[in-house]
Amino acid sequence: MTLVELSADLTTVALHTAATTYAIRIDRALGTVRPIHWGPRLTADAAATVPAWSAPRADSWEGLLDGAEDYPVDGGPRFGVPALAAEFPDGTAGLELTFVKQRSTDGEFVVVLADSHQPLTVELHYRVRADTDVIERWTVLRHTGESGTIVLHRHDSAAWCLPMRDDFRISHVTGAWSAEGRLHRDALPVADTVLASRRGVTGHHANPWVMIDDGAAGEEHGEVWSAALAFSGSWRITATRTGTGRCAILGGAGRDGVPARLEPGAELVTPVFAGLYSAGGFGSASRAWHDYQRRHVLPHPGELRPVLYNSWEATTFDVTEDGQLALAKAAAALGVELFVVDDGWFGARTSDRAGLGDWAPNPARFPHGLRPLADEVHRLGMAFGLWVEPEMTNPDSDLYRAHPEWVLHVPRHRRTELRNQLALDFSRPDVQQWAFGWLDALVRQTGLDFLKWDFNRPFTEARGTAWTGHALGTYAVLDRLRAAHPGLRIESCASGGGRVDLGILARTDQVWVSDNTDAVDRLGIQDGYSQVYAPATMVAWVTDSPNPLTRREVPLRFRFHVAMAGVLGLGGDLAAWRPDELDEAAALIAVYRDIRPVVQHGALFRLRPPETGTPAVQYVHEDRVAVFAWRVGADFAPALGRLPLHGLDPAANYRDDDSGQVHPGAVLTGPGLALRLPEGSYASQLIRLRRI
Ligand code: DGJ
């Protein structure tokens, strides 16, 4: 199949994905790209018969006035949100672009535009693939002159224009520490709705994706257009809806008020702002995003993520070699595959007040270094991992005393401490070199298999390019470290889920989704996470009861069933678990290891949302099915008798792995699967089915 197809009259380009088409028309007269179609499959010749939205004549300004362009720049009669706003060395602002050329290779289509008066070229990049409906778009801005700085006040990656509909609704998530992933689905106002991080990091409070529908889509039906940004620094997404009925989504890196500067000969490559059209509702949009991450984003998509144990909730900063060894032995006996020592193993880090930046094992806690513990963990048959927070330092540290100039700061201003720490400026090459140096040595000398890479405060007192350049510097260190240690696996963490996006997922293997390990709260957090991000990256720990954060008491089985719906981990004080709890934990870990390929590599169907009080999710992978159902509170929750399943063959039969009962597929997808939830609150059930 041709991915990039030109119409016979050469006017229209159709970019084909697995099941959709994005069609554009290059307006050479006005130096712009007009969107034609974003929806079900359409040939280039059919698309050529479609007038550009609201633009009856090819060279007409009509339709540009409120932003029906793939990359609306500031300049001329345009009054909507610009994707690009520039100020030139001669003091003028505003662009007048002309068409230069277009080219296409292997699913990539590029349109090159140049300003008629100023030394700036704008390259619009589109990439489509035959195995996904996600389209990647980004822009390259190049200073082609020999002198003067071009100031970029706005430099978005792309604008995604939606077809006109009578109404529009927006879905996105908000959150806070320990309350990530709260899903909002609201009418899109006739206004510019801006979601942004001005924190230097992706953020808990918002996440760089949106979904737009016409108000009628549901979990498994209706049209949904979505977009997600691959960036982990400050970012901004604008969903703009005009009084004339138009809707567009613009997105890119940057922080309002902090322009980027383009020097002669330099180029700025924006992050990818990927777009997706789905005809099968929010659930199908989520599955397409998950599938895209598994095929084209994650570094090791074919692997199964191990069952891990993390020491944080058991020991916090009270880390000793003997204590960790005792936990490691208990974890290994349960079937854990990866043992991770969290914060507190290094420098003077006996609390969060000191030591961050001094990455040598604490000699009182590890008199012979980390190697003996690492060797013992390996001998127990587990991989060994360590917590690090490379981008931060405590003022009370040898690092800060030696290099106070390395932190983000503004001369004479207060250096704001959050969690008693300051952020290092990773846009500095010397800081990157230092970070790579000690990380490389730590991995090599300790025999590390895994890093939990944390980031525990937003930026303050950052100057200029650090708002975005820090993230690029972090990417550079991660990329170099991974290249030097191909066996190393990395978990992204930022006080829980403060750094999850398509940019960090291209460089890490999994995400610590939230510091809130309360299984009931977690149902909502995981539902929000799964809207865009793959369950194969969603780490969830079973911890102690009552929960250390919420004090809620929840049975072990319920806690396990919630964590087993992602990448299972344990995080409790195993020494305090009763023998019967340890037996039950070992049995549930064995069950998880059996259904892990289904959860981690399967298609997710969200059968019932958390707000029902009786949520349920289903995974389908090849001939296997896993269904998790929960009843939170027995008192007011509706009865949960039968659960119609999705993604099955109605003509096939499915056998229950545990009961041996055989269910016709048509019953499972029609009347539904009969549940056997135990009585009372915090009841849960996992059903494993196999097609026969
Ligand atoms: C925040 C993380 O989210 C926690 O899991 C833990 O690693 C702490 N940092 C350690 O300081």
Residues whose N, C-alpha, C, O or C-beta is under 5 A from the ligand:
A	BS01	DGJ	W312 D342 D343 C493 S495 G496 D515
